[in-house]
Structures are given as structure tokens and as C-alpha cells.
Amino acid sequence: MNHDFLSHRDARSTGAFDYRTPSAQFRCREGVLSVRPVGPEFGVREEEVVLAELESCLQQVGRRLRAIALDMTDISTPKSHGLKFCFELSRRAKRDHASMSIRVESTAWIDAFELLHSGDAFTIEHAPARASWST
């Protein structure tokens, strides 16, 4: 896939871009690539599509990549393809000598990562859902 990520001339030198598809949102600023898959489900089709789109983003960022920030807060529950995607993204981050963090909303994600002994594969940030106030 070859996408035009550039909305202005400065993006060529800085590697900055914002890119949205039906499957995910991608943003790169100062060497940090943020990826946010669209939820609430993340199955085999979503995994394949987002990985293909991600590869294009990684090529765009190139050697400027310092970190990958994966935001899984829109994905309701951890299922096999979502977990596989997280570890595949971690593998690609390590390949490119970048750090990786994952932001999750559900404690089920944290439990799944602990069960799988994610260890030093990535940093996990728990971002609980905002409480809704009734009046």
C-alpha cells in the first residue's frame, strides 16, 4: 500500500502525519507513532487490514521512529487476534529499535497480558472509562 500521508510540505522533513482509515487512526509526531484501532471488536480481518496499513506508516516514519503508542481503549474485550496484534506490533517495534506502550480501558486486557507473561514486550497503561454522571 502506498498512501499519501502528507498534508503539507513540512511533513516530508519531520515525518509528521495524521492518517485515518475505517479500521484505525494513525498519527506520528516527533518519532512517536500512535495507532488506535476502531472498535468495539478486533478480529482476523481487522488485524490483517491494520497490520498492512501500519507497515505503510512505518515506512513513512522510517528511521525517525522512537516509540509506538497503541491505544486499544475502543476495543471492548481482549480476544486472540487483538492480543496477537499487540505482540506483533511489539515485535515490529523491537525490530526498529523503538519502545512500545499499550493503553487499555478494561482490566480484562491487563489480566490477559499478565496471563501471557507479556513482561518487557511493552508498557501497559490502564485508562479506566470515565464515570458517567446521572443527574
C-alpha positions in Angstrom: 0.0 0.0 0.0 1.2 3.4 -0.8 -0.7 6.2 0.9 -0.2 10.0 0.7 0.3 10.8 4.3 1.5 14.3 3.7 -0.9 17.2 4.0 1.8 19.9 3.8 5.4 20.4 2.7 6.9 20.3 6.2 5.7 16.8 6.8 8.4 15.4 4.4 11.2 16.6 6.7 9.6 15.9 10.1 7.8 12.7 9.2 4.6 14.0 10.9 1.3 12.8 9.6 -2.3 12.1 10.6 -4.0 9.3 8.7 -7.4 7.7 9.3 -9.0 4.6 7.7 -12.2 2.8 8.5 -10.1 0.4 10.6 -7.7 2.7 12.6 -6.3 6.1 13.2 -2.6 6.7 12.8 -0.7 9.8 13.9 3.0 10.5 14.0 4.7 13.3 15.8 8.4 13.6 16.8 9.1 10.0 16.1 6.1 8.6 18.1 3.7 6.6 16.0 0.2 6.4 17.7 -2.1 3.7 16.5 -5.8 3.5 17.6 -7.8 0.6 16.1 -11.5 1.2 15.7 -13.7 -1.0 17.9 -15.6 -2.5 19.5 -14.4 -5.8 18.0 -11.0 -6.7 16.7 -10.9 -9.9 14.7 -8.8 -11.5 12.0 -10.0 -9.1 9.2 -9.2 -6.0 11.3 -5.8 -7.5 12.3 -4.8 -8.1 8.7 -6.0 -4.7 7.5 -4.5 -2.7 10.3 -1.1 -4.5 10.0 -1.0 -3.7 6.3 -1.8 0.0 7.0 0.7 0.0 9.8 3.5 -1.2 7.5 2.9 1.8 5.3 3.1 4.1 8.3 6.3 2.5 9.5 7.9 3.1 6.1 6.8 6.7 6.2 8.3 7.2 9.6 11.5 5.3 8.7 14.5 5.8 11.0 12.8 8.6 12.9 10.7 6.1 14.8 11.4 6.3 18.6 8.2 4.8 20.0 4.9 3.1 19.2 1.8 4.0 21.3 -1.0 1.6 20.8 -4.4 2.7 22.1 -6.8 -0.2 22.5 -9.4 1.6 24.5 -12.0 1.3 21.8 -11.7 -2.5 21.8 -14.1 -3.9 24.3 -12.5 -7.3 25.2 -9.2 -8.9 24.5 -9.6 -11.8 22.1 -6.9 -13.8 20.4 -6.5 -11.6 17.3 -6.3 -8.4 19.4 -3.7 -10.0 21.6 -1.8 -11.4 18.7 -1.8 -7.9 17.1 -0.3 -6.4 20.3 2.6 -8.8 20.3 3.1 -8.5 16.5 3.3 -4.7 16.9 5.8 -5.2 19.8 7.9 -7.4 17.6 8.0 -4.7 14.9 8.8 -2.0 17.4 11.8 -4.1 18.6 12.9 -4.7 15.0 13.0 -0.9 14.6 14.7 -0.3 18.0 11.6 1.5 19.3 9.8 1.3 22.6 6.1 0.4 22.8 3.3 1.2 25.1 -0.3 0.0 25.1 -3.2 1.9 26.6 -6.2 -0.2 27.6 -9.5 0.6 29.3 -10.6 -2.8 30.6 -8.8 -4.7 33.4 -9.5 -7.8 31.3 -6.7 -6.7 29.0 -4.3 -6.4 31.9 -5.3 -9.8 33.1 -4.8 -11.3 29.7 -1.3 -9.7 29.4 -0.4 -11.0 32.8 -1.6 -14.5 31.9 0.5 -14.4 28.7 3.6 -13.1 30.6 4.0 -10.0 28.4 6.9 -9.0 30.6 9.1 -6.5 28.9 7.3 -6.7 25.5 5.6 -3.3 26.2 4.5 -1.0 28.9 0.8 -1.1 29.8 -1.2 2.0 30.8 -4.6 1.4 32.3 -7.0 4.2 31.4 -10.4 3.4 33.1 -13.5 4.6 31.4 -14.8 7.9 32.5 -17.6 7.5 35.0 -20.9 8.8 33.6 -22.8 11.1 36.0 -26.5 10.9 36.3 -28.5 14.0 37.3 
